């Protein structure tokens, strides 16, 4: 499609999840509760880690950035979705749509990378405990975090620029509740082969690298744990990884399902439900997963409670 023949698109209409007024009220109440839980849980986790000196370790510093990523990409989607459930006008400006996609991509990529970095951190802590403080120094942590956000920003800029250079010469109705890549590709009248190729190659490389990093790290962790003679020692060493493994399995499983399919197999209704899961459920679950199974976080919460009561 010749770009010169494209009509100027100034806004998109987000069709949302449903048009039934009764269901909208129910969904608004449920999603508002979820979003408030996301704010409280993730801001609480970040505040707790900042306030408790015992949590100023690499593992918890990375966890605070995971909470920050959850907070950012859910906020890029959640408030607009809640507003659309209450209003008849569901439009979003062209620039607003691009910004929403950009922020969403930056922080979902960052979360993907952070999960791999956290696996590497657990490998260093369990396999090489004597060198852990040296290997995961402040300088190393800064480099890892810089790499995480650099990859996220670079990948997000690539996908956002490729998506919004397309022609939208037909309908501007996006059959989704936010500006995601697959539904935008569906309404484009341009050739989207380059976009699909970019998703498979660039995002595919990120996914493959991070999943491989997690698997390799845990292979070394398992080998190290098996060398521990006592069953209690083995259980204690591996129990520090269960929360992380749970978070990785949920997040990576959904990401692979959402983006690594040809457009011909894309189901709008099915993927709206999946999108709801990783934009609202996962950001709420992560702080719970890491707090409910973590003695240090529980101890930190008790300290904060005691200070408040005093």
Long-range contacts (C-beta under 8 A, 24 or more apart in sequence): 1-167, 1-169, 1-189, 1-190, 1-191, 3-165, 3-167, 5-167, 5-169, 6-167, 6-168, 6-169, 6-190, 7-167, 7-168, 7-169, 9-94, 9-168, 9-172, 10-93, 10-94, 11-91, 11-92, 11-93, 11-94, 11-97, 11-172, 12-91, 12-92, 12-94, 12-97, 12-168, 12-172, 12-173, 12-174, 12-179, 13-90, 13-91, 13-92, 13-172, 13-173, 13-174, 14-80, 14-84, 14-90, 14-91, 14-92, 14-174, 14-176, 14-177, 14-178, 14-179, 15-90, 15-173, 15-174, 15-175, 15-176, 15-177, 16-81, 16-84, 16-85, 16-90, 16-176, 16-177, 17-85, 17-177, 17-272, 17-276, 24-85, 24-86, 27-85, 28-82, 28-85, 28-86, 31-78, 31-81, 31-82, 31-85, 31-280, 32-82, 34-280, 34-281, 34-284, 35-74, 35-78, 35-79, 35-82, 35-280, 37-284, 38-70, 38-71, 38-74, 38-78, 38-280, 38-283, 38-284, 39-71, 41-67, 41-284, 41-287, 41-288, 42-67, 42-68, 42-70, 42-71, 42-283, 42-286, 42-287, 43-67, 43-71, 44-287, 45-287, 45-290, 45-291, 45-297, 46-71, 48-297, 48-300, 48-301, 48-304, 49-300, 51-300, 51-304, 52-300, 52-303, 52-304, 54-296, 54-299, 54-300, 55-296, 55-297, 55-300, 58-121, 58-125, 58-136, 58-141, 59-118, 59-121, 59-122, 59-125, 60-296, 61-141, 62-114, 62-117, 62-118, 62-121, 62-141, 62-144, 62-145, 63-118, 63-290, 65-110, 65-114, 65-145, 65-148, 66-111, 66-114, 66-115, 66-118, 66-247, 66-286, 67-286, 67-287, 69-107, 69-108, 69-110, 69-111, 69-114, 70-107, 70-111, 70-282, 70-283, 70-286, 70-287, 71-283, 72-103, 72-106, 72-107, 73-103, 73-104, 73-106, 73-107, 73-108, 73-111, 73-279, 73-283, 74-279, 74-280, 74-283, 76-100, 76-103, 76-104, 76-107, 76-178, 77-104, 77-177, 77-178, 77-279, 77-280, 78-279, 78-280, 80-178, 81-177, 81-178, 84-177, 92-179, 94-164, 97-164, 97-174, 97-179, 97-184, 98-160, 98-163, 98-164, 98-179, 100-178, 100-179, 101-156, 101-159, 101-160, 101-163, 101-164, 101-179, 101-180, 101-181, 101-184, 102-156, 102-157, 102-160, 103-156, 104-156, 104-178, 104-179, 104-180, 105-152, 105-155, 105-156, 105-159, 105-160, 106-149, 106-152, 106-153, 106-155, 106-156, 107-152, 108-152, 108-255, 108-278, 109-151, 109-152, 109-155, 109-156, 109-203, 109-206, 110-148, 110-149, 110-151, 110-152, 111-251, 112-206, 112-207, 112-210, 112-251, 112-252, 112-255, 113-147, 113-148, 113-151, 113-152, 113-206, 113-210, 114-148, 115-210, 115-214, 115-244, 115-247, 115-248, 115-251, 115-252, 116-209, 116-210, 116-211, 116-213, 116-214, 116-217, 117-144, 117-145, 117-148, 118-244, 119-213, 119-214, 119-217, 119-218, 119-244, 119-248, 120-144, 120-213, 120-217, 122-217, 122-221, 122-240, 122-241, 122-244, 123-217, 123-218, 123-220, 123-221, 125-240, 126-221, 126-224, 126-225, 126-237, 126-240, 126-241, 127-220, 127-221, 127-223, 127-224, 151-206, 155-202, 155-203, 155-206, 158-198, 158-202, 159-195, 159-198, 159-199, 159-202, 159-203, 162-194, 162-195, 162-198, 163-195, 166-190, 166-192, 166-195, 175-268, 176-268, 176-271, 176-272, 176-275, 177-272, 177-275, 177-276, 178-275, 178-279, 180-275, 181-259, 182-258, 182-259, 182-263, 182-266, 182-271, 183-268, 185-263, 186-263, 186-266, 186-268, 192-263, 196-262, 196-263, 199-259, 199-260, 200-260, 203-259, 204-260, 207-252, 207-255, 207-256, 207-260, 210-252, 211-252, 214-248, 214-252, 218-245, 239-293, 242-293, 243-289, 243-290, 243-293, 243-294, 246-289, 247-285, 247-286, 247-289, 247-290, 250-282, 250-285, 251-278, 251-282, 254-278, 254-282
